Amino acid sequence: MHVDGFLFLDHFEHRAFAEEKLLRTHLQAYQERFGKMPPSVTADSKYGTRANRRKLSKAKVRAAFRPLGRRAKKSQENERWFRKKQKERNRIEGSFGHGKEHFGLDRVKYAGKDGSEIWVRCGLLAMNLMTAMKRA
């Protein structure tokens, strides 16, 4: 989860899994952390399943996914908002690259399941501390 420049790790797994099934978990974690639902969700296109769209609609959270089905005439307001959210998603992906390049998230040096999770969480902690220091 990426909120206002800070990164949060809600789920860590060693094996391949269907991450789009974790949307409800991410929404609950956001609500527990900040006391409200997020205003919008920007995620990979695989999160844009019909079930996830229904969950977001029910929770009154705006989703930044491409619409399903045939393309309609472009709405200027929706197109502008969608492009803004895609830029935000690019910043999130850039944060992952920055963590790999400068905080060692690409080369876990502790063996085992618990060791690698500790390594990644410490890297994210360092990234969040740097973000906080830049703002102070």
DSSP file (Angstrom, degrees, kcal/mol; ACC not computed):
  #  RESIDUE AA STRUCTURE BP1 BP2  ACC     N-H-->O    O-->H-N    N-H-->O    O-->H-N    TCO  KAPPA ALPHA  PHI   PSI    X-CA   Y-CA   Z-CA
    1    1 A M              0   0    0      0, 0.0     7,-3.1     0, 0.0     2,-0.5   0.000 360.0 360.0 360.0 140.2    0.0    0.0    0.0
    2    2 A H  E     +A    7   0A   0      5,-0.2     2,-0.5     7,-0.0     5,-0.2  -0.976 360.0 172.5-125.8 115.1    1.3    3.4   -0.9
    3    3 A V  E >   -A    6   0A   0      3,-2.7     3,-2.1    -2,-0.5     0, 0.0  -0.965  68.7 -26.8-131.3 115.9   -0.2    6.4    1.0
    4    4 A D  T 3  S-     0   0    0     -2,-0.5     3,-0.1     1,-0.3    -1,-0.1   0.841 126.6 -45.7  54.1  40.5    1.2   10.0    0.6
    5    5 A G  T 3  S+     0   0    0      1,-0.3     2,-0.4     0, 0.0    -1,-0.3   0.325 116.5 111.1  89.3  -8.2    4.7    8.8   -0.2
    6    6 A F  E <   -A    3   0A   0     -3,-2.1    -3,-2.7   125,-0.1     2,-0.4  -0.804  58.2-140.6-102.9 143.1    4.9    6.2    2.5
    7    7 A L  E     -A    2   0A   0     -2,-0.4     2,-0.4   117,-0.3    -5,-0.2  -0.838  14.1-169.9-105.6 138.3    4.9    2.4    1.8
    8    8 A F        -     0   0    0     -7,-3.1     2,-0.7    -2,-0.4   113,-0.0  -0.985  14.2-146.3-126.0 136.3    3.0   -0.2    3.9
    9    9 A L        +     0   0    0     -2,-0.4     3,-0.1     1,-0.2    -2,-0.0  -0.896  25.7 164.6-104.8 109.1    3.5   -3.9    3.6
   10   10 A D        +     0   0    0     -2,-0.7     2,-0.4     1,-0.3    -1,-0.2   0.698  67.4  24.8 -96.1 -23.1    0.2   -5.7    4.3
   11   11 A H        -     0   0    0      2,-0.0     2,-0.4    15,-0.0    -1,-0.3  -0.989  59.3-174.0-147.6 133.0    0.9   -9.1    2.9
   12   12 A F        +     0   0    0     -2,-0.4     2,-0.3    -3,-0.1   105,-0.1  -0.994  14.3 165.5-129.9 127.7    4.2  -11.0    2.3
   13   13 A E        -     0   0    0     -2,-0.4     4,-0.1     1,-0.1    -2,-0.0  -0.999  31.4-154.2-145.2 143.6    4.4  -14.3    0.6
   14   14 A H  S    S+     0   0    0     -2,-0.3     2,-0.2     2,-0.1    -1,-0.1   0.758  78.6  61.2 -86.2 -27.5    7.2  -16.4   -0.9
   15   15 A R  S    S-     0   0    0      1,-0.1     2,-0.1     0, 0.0    -2,-0.0  -0.558  96.6 -88.0-101.1 164.8    5.1  -18.3   -3.5
   16   16 A A        +     0   0    0     -2,-0.2     2,-0.3     2,-0.0    -1,-0.1  -0.450  55.6 164.6 -67.7 141.1    3.1  -17.1   -6.4
   17   17 A F        -     0   0    0     -2,-0.1     2,-1.2    -4,-0.1     3,-0.1  -0.968  48.2 -93.8-152.8 164.2   -0.5  -16.2   -5.5
   18   18 A A    >   -     0   0    0     -2,-0.3     3,-1.5     1,-0.2     4,-0.1  -0.702  38.0-175.4 -85.0  95.8   -3.5  -14.3   -6.9
   19   19 A E  G >  S+     0   0    0     -2,-1.2     3,-1.9     1,-0.3    -1,-0.2   0.720  72.8  74.2 -69.6 -20.3   -3.0  -10.9   -5.3
   20   20 A E  G >  S+     0   0    0      1,-0.3     3,-1.0     2,-0.2    -1,-0.3   0.725  86.4  66.0 -65.7 -18.0   -6.2   -9.5   -6.7
   21   21 A K  G <  S+     0   0    0     -3,-1.5     3,-0.3     1,-0.2    -1,-0.3   0.558  89.5  67.7 -77.3  -7.0   -8.0  -11.6   -4.1
   22   22 A L  G <>  +     0   0    0     -3,-1.9     4,-2.4     1,-0.2    -1,-0.2   0.341  65.2 103.6 -93.8   6.5   -6.5   -9.5   -1.4
   23   23 A L  H <> S+     0   0    0     -3,-1.0     4,-2.5     1,-0.2     5,-0.2   0.915  80.8  50.2 -57.3 -45.4   -8.4   -6.3   -2.2
   24   24 A R  H  > S+     0   0    0     -3,-0.3     4,-2.4     1,-0.2    -1,-0.2   0.911 110.5  50.9 -59.8 -41.8  -10.7   -6.7    0.8
   25   25 A T  H  > S+     0   0    0     -4,-0.2     4,-2.4     1,-0.2    -1,-0.2   0.903 110.3  49.3 -61.8 -42.5   -7.8   -7.2    3.1
   26   26 A H  H  X S+     0   0    0     -4,-2.4     4,-2.3     2,-0.2    -2,-0.2   0.902 110.9  49.6 -64.6 -41.4   -6.1   -4.1    1.8
   27   27 A L  H  X S+     0   0    0     -4,-2.5     4,-2.4    -5,-0.2    -2,-0.2   0.913 111.6  48.6 -64.4 -42.0   -9.2   -2.0    2.2
   28   28 A Q  H  X S+     0   0    0     -4,-2.4     4,-2.5     2,-0.2    -2,-0.2   0.901 110.6  51.1 -64.2 -40.8   -9.6   -3.3    5.8
   29   29 A A  H  X S+     0   0    0     -4,-2.4     4,-2.2     2,-0.2    -2,-0.2   0.909 110.6  49.2 -63.6 -41.2   -6.0   -2.5    6.6
   30   30 A Y  H  X S+     0   0    0     -4,-2.3     4,-2.8     1,-0.2     6,-0.4   0.934 111.6  48.9 -62.2 -45.3   -6.4    1.0    5.3
   31   31 A Q  H  X S+     0   0    0     -4,-2.4     4,-2.0     1,-0.2    -2,-0.2   0.890 112.1  48.1 -64.7 -38.9   -9.5    1.5    7.3
   32   32 A E  H  < S+     0   0    0     -4,-2.5    -1,-0.2     2,-0.2    -2,-0.2   0.888 116.3  44.4 -66.2 -38.6   -7.9    0.3   10.5
   33   33 A R  H  < S+     0   0    0     -4,-2.2    -2,-0.2    -5,-0.2    -1,-0.2   0.907 130.1  20.3 -72.6 -42.9   -4.8    2.5    9.9
   34   34 A F  H  < S-     0   0    0     -4,-2.8    -3,-0.2     2,-0.3    -2,-0.2   0.457  96.6-120.8-113.6  -3.6   -6.5    5.7    9.0
   35   35 A G  S  < S+     0   0    0     -4,-2.0     2,-0.3    -5,-0.3    -4,-0.2   0.627  85.2  61.1  75.9  12.6  -10.1    5.3   10.3
   36   36 A K  S    S-     0   0    0     -6,-0.4    -2,-0.3    -5,-0.1    -1,-0.2  -0.972  88.9 -92.2-158.4 165.7  -11.8    5.7    6.9
   37   37 A M        -     0   0    0     -2,-0.3    -9,-0.1     1,-0.1   -10,-0.1  -0.529  51.7 -98.3 -79.9 152.8  -12.0    4.1    3.6
   38   38 A P        -     0   0    0      0, 0.0    24,-0.1     0, 0.0    -1,-0.1  -0.406  23.6-129.9 -69.0 149.4   -9.6    5.3    0.9
   39   39 A P  S    S-     0   0    0      0, 0.0    23,-1.9     0, 0.0     2,-0.3   0.835  85.5  -0.5 -68.7 -30.1  -11.0    7.8   -1.6
   40   40 A S  E     -b   62   0B   0     21,-0.2     2,-0.4     2,-0.0    23,-0.2  -0.980  62.8-133.9-153.9 163.1   -9.8    5.8   -4.6
   41   41 A V  E     -b   63   0B   0     21,-2.3    23,-2.5    -2,-0.3     2,-0.5  -0.990  14.4-173.8-124.8 126.7   -7.8    2.7   -5.5
   42   42 A T        +     0   0    0     -2,-0.4     2,-0.3    21,-0.2    23,-0.1  -0.984  28.9 137.4-119.1 119.8   -5.0    2.6   -8.1
   43   43 A A        -     0   0    0     -2,-0.5    46,-0.1    21,-0.3    -2,-0.0  -0.896  55.1 -60.5-150.9 175.9   -3.7   -0.8   -8.8
   44   44 A D    >   -     0   0    0     -2,-0.3     3,-1.6     1,-0.1     4,-0.3  -0.178  54.6-108.1 -58.0 158.3   -2.6   -3.2  -11.5
   45   45 A S  G >  S+     0   0    0      1,-0.3     3,-1.7     2,-0.2    -1,-0.1   0.763 115.0  70.4 -64.6 -24.3   -5.2   -4.1  -14.1
   46   46 A K  G 3  S+     0   0    0      1,-0.3     3,-0.3     2,-0.1    -1,-0.3   0.724  89.9  62.4 -67.2 -18.6   -5.5   -7.7  -12.7
   47   47 A Y  G <  S+     0   0    0     -3,-1.6     2,-0.7     1,-0.2    -1,-0.3   0.619  81.8  87.5 -74.9 -13.0   -7.2   -6.1   -9.6
   48   48 A G    <   +     0   0    0     -3,-1.7    -1,-0.2    -4,-0.3    -2,-0.1  -0.057  57.6 142.4 -82.3  35.6  -10.0   -4.9  -12.0
   49   49 A T     >  -     0   0    0     -2,-0.7     4,-2.4    -3,-0.3     5,-0.2  -0.296  65.2-111.7 -70.2 161.4  -12.1   -8.1  -11.7
   50   50 A R  H  > S+     0   0    0      1,-0.2     4,-2.3     2,-0.2     5,-0.2   0.898 118.8  52.9 -60.9 -40.3  -15.9   -7.8  -11.7
   51   51 A A  H  > S+     0   0    0      1,-0.2     4,-2.3     2,-0.2    -1,-0.2   0.920 110.4  46.9 -63.2 -43.3  -15.9   -9.0   -8.0
   52   52 A N  H  > S+     0   0    0      2,-0.2     4,-2.5     1,-0.2     5,-0.2   0.884 110.1  53.3 -66.7 -37.9  -13.4   -6.3   -7.0
   53   53 A R  H  X S+     0   0    0     -4,-2.4     4,-2.4     2,-0.2    -1,-0.2   0.906 109.6  48.8 -62.4 -40.4  -15.3   -3.6   -8.9
   54   54 A R  H  X S+     0   0    0     -4,-2.3     4,-2.7     2,-0.2    -2,-0.2   0.922 110.5  50.9 -64.5 -43.5  -18.5   -4.6   -7.0
   55   55 A K  H  X S+     0   0    0     -4,-2.3     4,-2.0     1,-0.2    -2,-0.2   0.921 112.9  45.6 -59.5 -44.4  -16.6   -4.5   -3.6
   56   56 A L  H  <>S+     0   0    0     -4,-2.5     5,-2.9     2,-0.2     4,-0.4   0.899 112.6  50.3 -67.1 -40.0  -15.3   -1.0   -4.4
   57   57 A S  H ><5S+     0   0    0     -4,-2.4     3,-0.9    -5,-0.2    -2,-0.2   0.913 110.8  49.1 -63.7 -42.3  -18.6    0.2   -5.6
   58   58 A K  H 3<5S+     0   0    0     -4,-2.7    -1,-0.2     1,-0.2    -2,-0.2   0.865 113.0  47.2 -64.4 -36.4  -20.3   -1.1   -2.4
   59   59 A A  T 3<5S-     0   0    0     -4,-2.0    -1,-0.2    -5,-0.2    -2,-0.2   0.463 113.1-121.3 -84.3  -1.2  -17.6    0.5   -0.3
   60   60 A K  T < 5 +     0   0    0     -3,-0.9     2,-0.5    -4,-0.4    -3,-0.2   0.901  63.4 144.5  59.8  44.3  -18.0    3.8   -2.2
   61   61 A V      < -     0   0    0     -5,-2.9     2,-0.3    -6,-0.1    -1,-0.2  -0.962  50.4-126.0-113.7 127.1  -14.4    3.8   -3.3
   62   62 A R  E     -b   40   0B   0    -23,-1.9   -21,-2.3    -2,-0.5     2,-0.4  -0.541  23.5-146.5 -75.9 134.1  -13.5    5.1   -6.7
   63   63 A A  E     -b   41   0B   0     -2,-0.3     2,-0.8   -23,-0.2   -21,-0.2  -0.847  10.0-149.2-107.0 136.2  -11.5    2.6   -8.8
   64   64 A A        +     0   0    0    -23,-2.5   -21,-0.3    -2,-0.4     2,-0.3  -0.491  54.5 126.2-100.0  61.5   -8.9    3.7  -11.4
   65   65 A F        -     0   0    0     -2,-0.8    -2,-0.1   -23,-0.1     3,-0.1  -0.849  69.4 -98.8-113.7 153.2   -9.4    0.7  -13.7
   66   66 A R        -     0   0    0     -2,-0.3    -2,-0.0     1,-0.1    -1,-0.0  -0.475  52.3-100.5 -64.5 140.5  -10.1    0.8  -17.4
   67   67 A P        -     0   0    0      0, 0.0     2,-0.2     0, 0.0    -1,-0.1  -0.308  36.3-117.4 -64.3 148.0  -13.8    0.3  -18.0
   68   68 A L  S    S+     0   0    0     -3,-0.1     2,-0.1     3,-0.0    -3,-0.0  -0.488  73.0  14.4 -80.3 154.3  -15.0   -3.2  -19.0
   69   69 A G  S    S-     0   0    0     -2,-0.2     3,-0.1     2,-0.0     2,-0.1  -0.374 108.5  -2.5  86.4-161.6  -16.6   -3.8  -22.3
   70   70 A R  S    S-     0   0    0      1,-0.1     2,-0.2    -2,-0.1    -2,-0.0  -0.332  79.3-101.1 -70.4 145.6  -16.8   -1.6  -25.4
   71   71 A R        -     0   0    0     -2,-0.1     2,-0.2     1,-0.0    -1,-0.1  -0.486  37.3-157.3 -71.1 132.7  -15.3    1.8  -25.4
   72   72 A A        -     0   0    0     -2,-0.2     3,-0.1     1,-0.2     2,-0.1  -0.436  40.1 -66.8 -95.7 175.8  -17.7    4.7  -24.9
   73   73 A K        -     0   0    0     -2,-0.2     2,-0.2     1,-0.1    -1,-0.2  -0.405  66.3 -99.1 -62.0 142.6  -17.3    8.3  -25.9
   74   74 A K        -     0   0    0     -3,-0.1     2,-0.6    -2,-0.1    -1,-0.1  -0.447  27.9-145.9 -70.9 130.6  -14.5    9.8  -23.8
   75   75 A S     >  -     0   0    0     -2,-0.2     4,-2.8     1,-0.1     5,-0.2  -0.866   8.8-144.7 -93.0 124.9  -15.6   11.9  -20.8
   76   76 A Q  H  > S+     0   0    0     -2,-0.6     4,-2.1     1,-0.2     5,-0.2   0.895  97.5  46.9 -58.4 -43.5  -13.2   14.7  -20.4
   77   77 A E  H  > S+     0   0    0      2,-0.2     4,-2.3     1,-0.2    -1,-0.2   0.935 115.2  44.3 -67.9 -46.2  -13.4   14.7  -16.6
   78   78 A N  H  > S+     0   0    0      1,-0.2     4,-2.7     2,-0.2    -2,-0.2   0.888 112.8  52.4 -66.0 -38.4  -13.1   10.9  -16.2
   79   79 A E  H  X S+     0   0    0     -4,-2.8     4,-2.3     2,-0.2    -1,-0.2   0.918 111.1  46.7 -64.0 -43.4  -10.2   10.8  -18.7
   80   80 A R  H  X S+     0   0    0     -4,-2.1     4,-2.1    -5,-0.2    -2,-0.2   0.920 114.1  47.5 -64.0 -45.1   -8.3   13.5  -16.9
   81   81 A W  H  X S+     0   0    0     -4,-2.3     4,-2.1     2,-0.2    -2,-0.2   0.912 111.8  50.6 -63.1 -43.3   -8.9   11.8  -13.5
   82   82 A F  H  X S+     0   0    0     -4,-2.7     4,-2.1     1,-0.2    -2,-0.2   0.909 109.9  49.4 -63.1 -43.2   -7.8    8.4  -14.9
   83   83 A R  H  X S+     0   0    0     -4,-2.3     4,-1.9     1,-0.2    -1,-0.2   0.894 109.8  52.2 -63.1 -38.9   -4.6    9.8  -16.4
   84   84 A K  H  X S+     0   0    0     -4,-2.1     4,-1.8     1,-0.2    -1,-0.2   0.907 110.2  48.3 -62.2 -42.0   -3.8   11.5  -13.0
   85   85 A K  H  X S+     0   0    0     -4,-2.1     4,-2.2     1,-0.2    -1,-0.2   0.845 108.4  53.8 -68.6 -34.2   -4.3    8.1  -11.3
   86   86 A Q  H  X S+     0   0    0     -4,-2.1     4,-2.0     2,-0.2    -1,-0.2   0.870 107.0  51.6 -68.8 -35.4   -2.0    6.3  -13.8
   87   87 A K  H  X S+     0   0    0     -4,-1.9     4,-1.8     2,-0.2    -2,-0.2   0.900 108.9  51.5 -63.5 -39.8    0.7    8.9  -13.1
   88   88 A E  H  X S+     0   0    0     -4,-1.8     4,-1.8     1,-0.2    -2,-0.2   0.909 108.2  51.3 -62.3 -42.1    0.2    8.1   -9.4
   89   89 A R  H  X S+     0   0    0     -4,-2.2     4,-2.5     1,-0.2    -1,-0.2   0.874 106.0  55.1 -63.6 -37.3    0.6    4.4  -10.2
   90   90 A N  H  X S+     0   0    0     -4,-2.0     4,-2.1     1,-0.2    -1,-0.2   0.882 106.3  51.5 -62.6 -37.8    3.8    5.1  -12.1
   91   91 A R  H  X S+     0   0    0     -4,-1.8     4,-1.7     2,-0.2    -1,-0.2   0.884 108.8  51.4 -65.1 -37.6    5.2    6.8   -9.0
   92   92 A I  H  X S+     0   0    0     -4,-1.8     4,-1.5     2,-0.2    -2,-0.2   0.942 110.5  47.0 -64.2 -47.7    4.3    3.8   -6.9
   93   93 A E  H  X S+     0   0    0     -4,-2.5     4,-1.9     1,-0.2    -1,-0.2   0.865 109.8  55.3 -62.0 -35.4    6.1    1.5   -9.3
   94   94 A G  H  X S+     0   0    0     -4,-2.1     4,-2.7     1,-0.2    -1,-0.2   0.847 101.7  57.7 -64.4 -34.3    9.0    3.9   -9.2
   95   95 A S  H  X S+     0   0    0     -4,-1.7     4,-2.4    -3,-0.2    -1,-0.2   0.892 105.2  50.4 -62.7 -39.3    9.1    3.5   -5.4
   96   96 A F  H  X S+     0   0    0     -4,-1.5     4,-2.0     2,-0.2    -2,-0.2   0.930 111.8  47.1 -64.1 -44.0    9.6   -0.2   -5.8
   97   97 A G  H  X S+     0   0    0     -4,-1.9     4,-2.4     1,-0.2    -2,-0.2   0.901 111.2  51.6 -63.0 -40.7   12.5    0.4   -8.3
   98   98 A H  H  X S+     0   0    0     -4,-2.7     4,-2.8     1,-0.2     5,-0.5   0.900 109.2  50.8 -62.3 -41.5   14.0    2.9   -5.9
   99   99 A G  H  X S+     0   0    0     -4,-2.4     6,-1.9     1,-0.2     4,-1.5   0.874 112.1  46.9 -64.2 -37.6   13.8    0.4   -3.0
  100  100 A K  H  < S+     0   0    0     -4,-2.0     6,-0.6     5,-0.2     4,-0.4   0.896 117.8  41.8 -70.0 -40.0   15.5   -2.2   -5.1
  101  101 A E  H  < S+     0   0    0     -4,-2.4    -2,-0.2    -5,-0.2    -3,-0.2   0.895 131.5  18.2 -75.6 -41.4   18.2    0.1   -6.3
  102  102 A H  H  < S+     0   0    0     -4,-2.8    -3,-0.2    -5,-0.2    -2,-0.2   0.611 127.1  42.1-112.0 -15.0   19.0    2.0   -3.1
  103  103 A F  S  < S-     0   0    0     -4,-1.5    -3,-0.2    -5,-0.5    -2,-0.1   0.227 102.1-111.8-123.4  14.7   17.7   -0.1   -0.2
  104  104 A G    >   +     0   0    0     -4,-0.4     3,-1.1     1,-0.1    -4,-0.2   0.694  68.1 139.8  70.7  21.6   18.6   -3.6   -1.1
  105  105 A L  T 3  S+     0   0    0     -6,-1.9    -5,-0.2     1,-0.2     3,-0.2   0.622  70.1  57.9 -73.5  -9.2   15.1   -4.9   -1.7
  106  106 A D  T 3  S+     0   0    0     -6,-0.6     2,-0.3    -7,-0.3    -1,-0.2   0.545 107.0  47.3 -94.1  -7.8   16.4   -6.9   -4.8
  107  107 A R  S <  S-     0   0    0     -3,-1.1     2,-0.3    -7,-0.1    -1,-0.2  -0.696  72.3-163.6-138.0  84.2   19.0   -8.9   -2.8
  108  108 A V        -     0   0    0     -2,-0.3     8,-0.1    -3,-0.2    -3,-0.1  -0.510   4.6-173.2 -69.2 126.4   17.6  -10.4    0.4
  109  109 A K        +     0   0    0     -2,-0.3     2,-0.5     6,-0.1    -1,-0.1   0.476  58.8  83.0-104.9  -4.4   20.6  -11.4    2.5
  110  110 A Y  S    S-     0   0    0      5,-0.2     2,-0.1     2,-0.1     9,-0.1  -0.881  76.1-132.7-100.8 132.1   18.7  -13.3    5.3
  111  111 A A     >  +     0   0    0     -2,-0.5     4,-0.5     4,-0.1    -2,-0.1  -0.423  61.3  30.4 -80.7 155.2   17.8  -16.9    4.6
  112  112 A G  H  > S-     0   0    0      3,-0.2     4,-2.1     2,-0.1     5,-0.2   0.029  95.8 -69.9  87.9 166.3   14.5  -18.4    5.2
  113  113 A K  H  > S+     0   0    0      1,-0.2     4,-1.7     2,-0.2     5,-0.1   0.934 130.1  42.7 -60.9 -50.8   10.9  -17.1    5.1
  114  114 A D  H  > S+     0   0    0      1,-0.2     4,-2.3     2,-0.2    -1,-0.2   0.877 112.1  54.8 -67.2 -37.5   11.1  -15.0    8.3
  115  115 A G  H  X S+     0   0    0     -4,-0.5     4,-2.2     1,-0.2    -1,-0.2   0.905 108.2  47.6 -64.1 -41.5   14.6  -13.6    7.4
  116  116 A S  H  X S+     0   0    0     -4,-2.1     4,-2.3     2,-0.2    -1,-0.2   0.870 111.0  51.4 -69.7 -34.8   13.5  -12.3    4.0
  117  117 A E  H  X S+     0   0    0     -4,-1.7     4,-2.7    -5,-0.2     5,-0.2   0.916 110.1  49.4 -66.8 -40.7   10.4  -10.7    5.4
  118  118 A I  H  X S+     0   0    0     -4,-2.3     4,-2.4     2,-0.2     5,-0.2   0.920 110.6  51.6 -60.4 -43.5   12.5   -8.9    8.1
  119  119 A W  H  X S+     0   0    0     -4,-2.2     4,-2.0     1,-0.2    -2,-0.2   0.929 112.9  43.9 -59.6 -47.6   14.9   -7.7    5.3
  120  120 A V  H  X S+     0   0    0     -4,-2.3     4,-2.4     2,-0.2     5,-0.2   0.919 113.3  50.2 -67.3 -43.9   12.0   -6.3    3.2
  121  121 A R  H  X S+     0   0    0     -4,-2.7     4,-2.2     1,-0.2    -1,-0.2   0.885 110.8  50.0 -63.8 -37.2   10.3   -4.7    6.2
  122  122 A C  H  X S+     0   0    0     -4,-2.4     4,-2.4    -5,-0.2    -1,-0.2   0.891 109.8  51.6 -67.1 -38.8   13.5   -3.0    7.3
  123  123 A G  H  X S+     0   0    0     -4,-2.0     4,-2.1    -5,-0.2    -2,-0.2   0.918 111.3  46.6 -62.2 -43.3   14.1   -1.8    3.7
  124  124 A L  H  X S+     0   0    0     -4,-2.4     4,-2.6     2,-0.2  -117,-0.3   0.877 110.1  54.0 -66.6 -37.1   10.6   -0.2    3.7
  125  125 A L  H  X S+     0   0    0     -4,-2.2     4,-2.5     2,-0.2    -2,-0.2   0.930 109.1  48.4 -60.3 -45.6   11.2    1.3    7.1
  126  126 A A  H  X S+     0   0    0     -4,-2.4     4,-2.2     1,-0.2    -2,-0.2   0.906 111.5  49.9 -62.4 -41.1   14.4    2.9    5.9
  127  127 A M  H  X S+     0   0    0     -4,-2.1     4,-2.1     1,-0.2    -2,-0.2   0.923 111.8  47.9 -63.3 -43.6   12.5    4.2    2.8
  128  128 A N  H  X S+     0   0    0     -4,-2.6     4,-2.4     1,-0.2    -2,-0.2   0.870 110.2  52.2 -66.4 -36.5    9.7    5.7    5.0
  129  129 A L  H  X S+     0   0    0     -4,-2.5     4,-2.6     2,-0.2    -1,-0.2   0.904 109.0  50.2 -65.1 -40.1   12.2    7.3    7.3
  130  130 A M  H  X S+     0   0    0     -4,-2.2     4,-2.1     2,-0.2    -2,-0.2   0.905 110.4  50.0 -63.7 -40.8   13.9    8.9    4.4
  131  131 A T  H  X S+     0   0    0     -4,-2.1     4,-1.2     1,-0.2    -2,-0.2   0.927 112.3  47.5 -62.2 -44.8   10.6   10.2    3.2
  132  132 A A  H  X S+     0   0    0     -4,-2.4     4,-1.1     1,-0.2     3,-0.2   0.894 110.7  51.7 -64.1 -40.5    9.8   11.6    6.6
  133  133 A M  H  < S+     0   0    0     -4,-2.6     3,-0.4     1,-0.2    -1,-0.2   0.878 106.3  54.1 -64.8 -37.8   13.2   13.2    6.9
  134  134 A K  H  < S+     0   0    0     -4,-2.1    -1,-0.2     1,-0.2    -2,-0.2   0.807 110.6  47.3 -65.7 -28.9   12.8   15.0    3.6
  135  135 A R  H  <        0   0    0     -4,-1.2    -1,-0.2    -3,-0.2    -2,-0.2   0.669 360.0 360.0 -86.1 -17.7    9.5   16.5    4.7
  136  136 A A     <        0   0    0     -4,-1.1    -1,-0.2    -3,-0.4    -2,-0.2   0.484 360.0 360.0 -78.9 360.0   10.8   17.7    8.1
